[in-house]
Amino acid sequence: MSELWEGPLEKIDDFRWRIPKTYKPGMRVPGIIYADEKLLKDIHHDKAAEQVANVAFLPGIINASLGMPDLHWGFGFAIGGVAATDIENGGVVAPGGIGYDINCGVRLVRTNLSFDDVKDKLRDLVNAFFSNVPSGVGSKGEIRISAKDERQLLIKGAKWAVENGYGVEEDLESTEEYGAIQGADPDAVSERAYERGKAQSGTLGSGNHFAEIQAIDQLYDAKLCDEFGLDLGQVMVMIHSGSRGFGYQICDDYVKNMVHCLQKYNINVPDRQLACAPVNSPEGKQYLAAMRCAANYAWNNRQCLMHLARRSFERVFNTSWQKLGMHLIYDVAHNIAKIERYVIDGKEKLLCVHRKGATRAFGPGHPALPEKYKNSGQPVIIPGDMGRNSYLLVGTKKAEEETFGSTCHGAGRIKSRSAAIKTVNYNTLLKQLESKGIIVRASGKGTIVEEAPEAYKDVNEVVNVVHNAGISRRVCKMRPIGVVKG
């Protein structure tokens, strides 16, 4: 994937670039990439922009195939890709537009603690996190469930965790879809997926997944910070995880099956990884039913992980999480397909919105938001790498108009895991992080090296683009102080 992309890009404005519809015969819409001049250089370094163009072939695609500023090469769709298809006009759903880690996402938890309160206990906190939260490939958790419970979990999502003592009702209000998307069908899931998922509730997983203790180091919107109860130096907890082996298996099962749909429904795409089926077809409906099971599994998983994080703080500070003020700000997915309504050319349409490495970013007043976020807009959580920053933003009306209510999901890789292992020295990296006051624990040295800051774009530059383009608005910035990596 080191090949340079040399296709045409037309400048729309300082933060948007167009791949014209004429670039490849068969493109139904143009591609639009959100980037500034600096980030554009990274985007030219792989074929992610080619994937943006390829997605424009999908039947029923509306307006444009979109790429966010964290864009990089992925399976079928680029990571950082967004596409909406018109369900009533043959619009398709493509598993490659959601990805293997279905409902990989992020949740952000506030605390009443300041950096001064935790600095002398930070190593104890990180060790408690590492001890309580199983991480790494194939990791298994203490939250074990029966086969009967697992089917309930797939329907109830995070509500299952709350009902079983792993959280409180108010957590659900602060979770996208209230922690459970409707339409999940446990019968659409293979036995292999069930087998892979049954021991992984409340586990972090591997790769770029993490549980991170952070401190707020910059406020951008004083009014919203007051509204959300946030201040300089305040300690936050960010959790990044997904549907683990369960979601991976569902994607694997359906990608293979959907290749046959290309011929059956006379669909012409330039890449078999874009295998898809009409949303209203039996195959499309079955995939969405299985995908929703994985999405609910992931929301339950992050709810359980938050419970374990709260328990870690309780042990170190010897008091309840309620007294520590550990309330959920929000939980948002960034690998999912959602059925949403939008006004297109003056008509309301029902669309299948693919967000792959992209975060929902609904603006103020959107009916899907809980009452407490109706005025502010939806909280948007953008994690960076473990050596820089992460952000809390809010969604905007402009995002609803331009990007189907979507924004970026993180920094975006610029160096593959194998390249990072070859070029990053483990001991040097640890010293660099420690010099910044960041304590890191992981299940293996390789994980830390693969996730080195230099393997990622600078999240500050990525967030600048979405903020200046108006598709999400900065609220505050956090710096990492303690990191547990999968």
MIBASE-187757 format. One line per 4 residues: number of its first residue (from 1); for each residue z, y, x of C-alpha. Coordinates in pm, whole numbers, plus 50000, padded with zeros to 5 digits. Last residue first. Example, Ala and Ser with C-alpha at 12.3 -4.5 7.8 and 13.67 -1.06 7.14 Angstrom:
BEGIN
2	50714 49894 51367 ~ 50780 49550 51230
This chain:
BEGIN
486	52415 49596 49529 ~ 52560 49912 49676 ~ 52914 50050 49638 ~ 52922 50417 49736
482	53202 50669 49792 ~ 53160 51043 49853 ~ 52818 51109 49701 ~ 52725 51473 49625
478	52688 51602 49270 ~ 52462 51874 49129 ~ 52507 52057 48799 ~ 52324 52160 48479
474	51957 52158 48580 ~ 51697 52184 48302 ~ 51439 51925 48205 ~ 51067 51941 48128
470	51050 52309 48224 ~ 50802 52275 48512 ~ 51059 52455 48727 ~ 51328 52201 48639
466	51096 51899 48672 ~ 50971 52025 49010 ~ 51309 52130 49150 ~ 51441 51783 49058
462	51190 51618 49292 ~ 51265 51862 49575 ~ 51641 51804 49545 ~ 51580 51429 49522
458	51440 51432 49876 ~ 51190 51145 49878 ~ 51340 50810 49966 ~ 51342 50559 50254
454	51497 50830 50477 ~ 51815 50809 50270 ~ 51868 50445 50376 ~ 51854 50200 50085
450	51687 49916 50274 ~ 51941 49964 50557 ~ 52237 49938 50319 ~ 52097 49630 50146
446	52024 49459 50478 ~ 52384 49497 50591 ~ 52505 49280 50301 ~ 52715 49284 49985
442	52761 49659 50017 ~ 53035 49912 50095 ~ 52978 50278 50182 ~ 53216 50567 50255
438	53053 50911 50261 ~ 53228 51196 50446 ~ 52904 51342 50583 ~ 52985 51207 50932
434	53051 50872 50761 ~ 52693 50867 50633 ~ 52545 50938 50976 ~ 52776 50681 51138
430	52670 50417 50884 ~ 52302 50495 50951 ~ 52346 50466 51328 ~ 52517 50129 51284
426	52242 49990 51058 ~ 51944 50113 51262 ~ 51649 50206 51040 ~ 51283 50142 51133
422	51212 49774 51067 ~ 51453 49736 50774 ~ 51313 50055 50617 ~ 50957 49921 50645
418	51059 49598 50469 ~ 51227 49794 50188 ~ 50919 50012 50145 ~ 50924 50376 50252
414	50846 50672 50026 ~ 51072 50563 49742 ~ 51132 50782 49440 ~ 51409 51043 49408
410	51533 50951 49063 ~ 51430 50909 48700 ~ 51173 51185 48639 ~ 51124 51346 48295
406	51028 51237 47945 ~ 51028 51375 47590 ~ 50670 51270 47518 ~ 50564 51457 47833
402	50423 51789 47713 ~ 50565 51882 47369 ~ 50889 51680 47385 ~ 50936 51791 47746
398	50889 52153 47635 ~ 51163 52106 47375 ~ 51399 52038 47664 ~ 51620 51767 47810
394	51943 51837 47996 ~ 52025 51797 48365 ~ 52292 51615 48568 ~ 52193 51563 48926
390	52245 51339 49228 ~ 52269 51442 49591 ~ 52203 51343 49953 ~ 52311 51040 50157
386	52326 50765 49895 ~ 51981 50844 49756 ~ 51933 51055 49445 ~ 52040 50982 49090
382	51889 51178 48799 ~ 52094 51178 48478 ~ 51956 51360 48173 ~ 52201 51484 47907
378	52017 51534 47577 ~ 51984 51887 47447 ~ 52257 52148 47453 ~ 52288 52231 47085
374	52254 51878 46938 ~ 52459 51725 47221 ~ 52794 51694 47039 ~ 52620 51589 46716
370	52470 51277 46872 ~ 52101 51296 46964 ~ 51822 51104 46789 ~ 51758 51392 46546
366	51647 51627 46826 ~ 51821 51964 46786 ~ 51814 52063 47152 ~ 51557 51883 47370
362	51494 51514 47432 ~ 51468 51404 47797 ~ 51412 51027 47816 ~ 51406 50920 48181
358	51113 50785 48381 ~ 51094 50493 48623 ~ 50870 50324 48370 ~ 50876 50507 48039
354	50627 50363 47788 ~ 50616 50550 47457 ~ 50478 50350 47162 ~ 50375 50623 46920
350	50415 50691 46548 ~ 50213 50999 46466 ~ 50289 51328 46291 ~ 49974 51537 46256
346	49916 51892 46384 ~ 49712 51789 46688 ~ 49983 51535 46783 ~ 50328 51573 46624
342	50551 51306 46772 ~ 50744 51007 46633 ~ 50899 50744 46859 ~ 50873 50367 46918
338	51035 50310 47257 ~ 50921 50123 47569 ~ 51175 50094 47850 ~ 51254 50141 48218
334	51458 50463 48258 ~ 51747 50414 48018 ~ 52020 50676 47961 ~ 52398 50665 47950
330	52587 50986 47883 ~ 52896 51196 47962 ~ 53133 50898 47940 ~ 53502 50986 47951
326	53734 50910 48241 ~ 53998 51177 48168 ~ 54249 51030 48416 ~ 54500 51010 48131
322	54247 50803 47935 ~ 54179 50586 48239 ~ 54546 50488 48234 ~ 54779 50540 48531
318	54855 50372 48861 ~ 54614 50589 49060 ~ 54455 50303 49256 ~ 54484 50045 48979
314	54372 50278 48700 ~ 54076 50397 48909 ~ 53956 50037 48955 ~ 54010 49968 48583
310	53787 50260 48493 ~ 53516 50121 48722 ~ 53552 49774 48564 ~ 53515 49925 48214
306	53215 50124 48337 ~ 53058 49799 48460 ~ 53114 49643 48117 ~ 52937 49936 47948
302	52660 49912 48208 ~ 52610 49544 48122 ~ 52617 49603 47746 ~ 52347 49864 47785
298	52151 49618 48001 ~ 52179 49330 47751 ~ 52066 49569 47478 ~ 51753 49654 47678
294	51694 49284 47750 ~ 51709 49201 47379 ~ 51484 49499 47310 ~ 51227 49354 47552
290	51233 49025 47356 ~ 51156 49196 47022 ~ 50899 49420 47193 ~ 50727 49114 47341
286	50719 48939 47004 ~ 50572 49241 46827 ~ 50299 49280 47086 ~ 50210 48910 47075
282	50197 48903 46694 ~ 49975 49216 46699 ~ 50104 49554 46574 ~ 50179 49689 46923
278	49829 49585 47035 ~ 49853 49362 47341 ~ 49878 49429 47713 ~ 49788 49307 48060
274	49810 49610 48291 ~ 49886 49381 48587 ~ 49535 49248 48528 ~ 49404 49576 48674
270	49086 49761 48572 ~ 49158 49737 48197 ~ 48917 49627 47923 ~ 49074 49498 47602
266	48864 49270 47380 ~ 49163 49164 47167 ~ 49151 48793 47260 ~ 49008 48865 47607
262	49292 49093 47713 ~ 49545 48894 47510 ~ 49527 48600 47754 ~ 49684 48815 48027
258	49964 48874 47778 ~ 50126 48535 47831 ~ 50177 48581 48204 ~ 50321 48931 48159
254	50541 48793 47880 ~ 50733 48530 48078 ~ 50775 48749 48389 ~ 50903 49043 48184
250	51154 48821 48006 ~ 51261 48664 48336 ~ 51327 49002 48496 ~ 51527 49112 48192
246	51767 48817 48223 ~ 51776 48828 48603 ~ 51947 49169 48592 ~ 51926 49378 48274
242	51988 49709 48449 ~ 52213 49895 48690 ~ 52303 50245 48808 ~ 52661 50364 48759
238	52774 50720 48839 ~ 53140 50822 48863 ~ 53244 51186 48877 ~ 53511 51379 49069
234	53537 51753 49006 ~ 53491 51975 49312 ~ 53323 52250 49110 ~ 53371 52219 48734
230	53266 52009 48434 ~ 53402 51990 48078 ~ 53062 51928 47909 ~ 53071 52260 47721
226	53207 52443 48023 ~ 52928 52294 48236 ~ 52680 52395 47964 ~ 52790 52758 47978
222	52808 52767 48357 ~ 52452 52642 48401 ~ 52365 52577 48764 ~ 52694 52445 48904
218	52699 52309 49259 ~ 52921 52067 49455 ~ 53034 51820 49188 ~ 53201 51526 49362
214	53072 51169 49349 ~ 53200 50812 49331 ~ 52906 50572 49315 ~ 52838 50235 49157
210	52501 50115 49274 ~ 52164 49956 49205 ~ 51890 50031 49460 ~ 51851 49669 49566
206	52089 49416 49413 ~ 52278 49343 49094 ~ 52574 49535 48957 ~ 52750 49272 48752
202	52935 49321 48422 ~ 52733 49060 48237 ~ 52563 48830 48490 ~ 52688 48481 48399
198	52470 48412 48093 ~ 52162 48600 48207 ~ 51969 48351 48419 ~ 52017 48063 48174
194	51923 48280 47878 ~ 51606 48388 48059 ~ 51517 48025 48133 ~ 51575 47934 47767
190	51307 48186 47672 ~ 51373 48495 47456 ~ 51185 48568 47131 ~ 51451 48380 46932
186	51709 48644 47037 ~ 51519 48904 46831 ~ 51594 49270 46907 ~ 51465 49505 46636
182	51719 49786 46667 ~ 51808 49939 47003 ~ 52175 49903 47094 ~ 52400 50130 47302
178	52420 50423 47061 ~ 52040 50442 47101 ~ 52110 50628 47427 ~ 52485 50613 47499
174	52739 50891 47442 ~ 52813 50787 47084 ~ 52870 50433 47210 ~ 53141 50543 47453
170	53326 50710 47162 ~ 53383 50363 47014 ~ 53598 50247 47306 ~ 53547 50029 47613
166	53552 49670 47737 ~ 53787 49533 47470 ~ 53561 49273 47311 ~ 53438 49499 47032
162	53347 49761 47294 ~ 53146 49506 47496 ~ 52960 49384 47186 ~ 52891 49748 47091
158	52716 49789 47426 ~ 52430 49569 47303 ~ 52478 49443 46945 ~ 52164 49229 46907
154	52151 49078 47256 ~ 52532 49053 47260 ~ 52526 48843 46944 ~ 52288 48596 47110
150	52517 48585 47413 ~ 52821 48525 47195 ~ 52670 48201 47060 ~ 52579 48082 47411
146	52935 48155 47525 ~ 53024 48453 47742 ~ 53177 48510 48083 ~ 53299 48853 48193
142	53430 48755 48538 ~ 53096 48836 48695 ~ 52820 48653 48876 ~ 52602 48786 49157
138	52252 48640 49180 ~ 52137 48905 49429 ~ 52415 49148 49520 ~ 52715 49296 49343
134	53029 49186 49157 ~ 53233 49491 49053 ~ 53610 49450 49090 ~ 53639 49401 49467
130	53373 49655 49562 ~ 53516 49908 49318 ~ 53868 49850 49451 ~ 53738 49886 49808
126	53568 50214 49717 ~ 53886 50339 49550 ~ 54107 50237 49843 ~ 53866 50412 50082
122	53882 50726 49867 ~ 54258 50738 49839 ~ 54317 51030 50077 ~ 54016 51221 49938
118	54096 51143 49574 ~ 54307 51432 49445 ~ 54147 51685 49681 ~ 53805 51589 49541
114	53932 51684 49196 ~ 54040 51445 48921 ~ 54005 51499 48547 ~ 53720 51245 48543
110	53357 51247 48425 ~ 53143 50937 48378 ~ 52767 50924 48428 ~ 52550 50634 48317
106	52219 50526 48467 ~ 51934 50299 48372 ~ 51742 49977 48431 ~ 51641 49915 48078
102	51405 49626 48164 ~ 51416 49544 48535 ~ 51071 49384 48553 ~ 50872 49688 48450
98	50830 49897 48138 ~ 50464 49992 48168 ~ 50386 49654 48326 ~ 50499 49497 47996
94	50206 49678 47827 ~ 50230 49779 47459 ~ 49904 49871 47292 ~ 49778 50140 47054
90	49509 50015 46817 ~ 49491 50333 46611 ~ 49808 50299 46400 ~ 50023 50245 46709
86	49900 50552 46898 ~ 49987 50487 47263 ~ 50220 50688 47485 ~ 50216 50672 47866
82	50473 50764 48131 ~ 50472 50659 48498 ~ 50743 50733 48754 ~ 50703 50386 48902
78	50327 50338 48897 ~ 50206 50120 48613 ~ 50067 49775 48693 ~ 50358 49668 48914
74	50466 49974 49111 ~ 50345 50231 49364 ~ 50529 50563 49375 ~ 50587 50868 49153
70	50916 51058 49195 ~ 50730 51375 49084 ~ 50650 51221 48741 ~ 50312 51068 48661
66	50150 51093 48317 ~ 49854 50921 48152 ~ 49724 51187 47916 ~ 49688 51305 47555
62	49734 50972 47368 ~ 49659 50616 47481 ~ 49526 50403 47193 ~ 49368 50138 47412
58	49487 50158 47775 ~ 49223 50288 48019 ~ 49436 50593 48120 ~ 49678 50344 48282
54	49417 50294 48556 ~ 49419 50667 48643 ~ 49798 50669 48685 ~ 49758 50349 48891
50	49515 50530 49120 ~ 49781 50801 49159 ~ 50024 50531 49275 ~ 49777 50422 49546
46	49994 50519 49843 ~ 50037 50815 50077 ~ 49867 51072 49850 ~ 50184 51095 49638
42	50385 51184 49949 ~ 50151 51477 50023 ~ 50176 51591 49661 ~ 50550 51628 49709
38	50494 51933 49933 ~ 50233 52101 49714 ~ 50445 52067 49400 ~ 50444 51766 49172
34	50397 51657 48811 ~ 50091 51432 48784 ~ 49850 51443 48490 ~ 49591 51170 48435
30	49298 51238 48206 ~ 49234 51045 47882 ~ 49019 50747 47778 ~ 48935 50638 48133
26	48657 50381 48103 ~ 48426 50523 48368 ~ 48651 50641 48651 ~ 48706 50998 48775
22	48546 51153 48463 ~ 48881 51174 48286 ~ 48989 51421 48550 ~ 49301 51349 48757
18	49499 51664 48682 ~ 49777 51831 48880 ~ 50095 51995 48752 ~ 50377 52188 48924
14	50218 52506 49065 ~ 49955 52515 48787 ~ 49664 52304 48664 ~ 49542 52204 49012
10	49261 51950 48999 ~ 49311 51621 49182 ~ 49016 51401 49277 ~ 49069 51062 49443
6	49156 51022 49810 ~ 49457 50790 49797 ~ 49570 50692 50146 ~ 49617 50323 50214
2	49977 50231 50303 ~ 50000 50000 50000
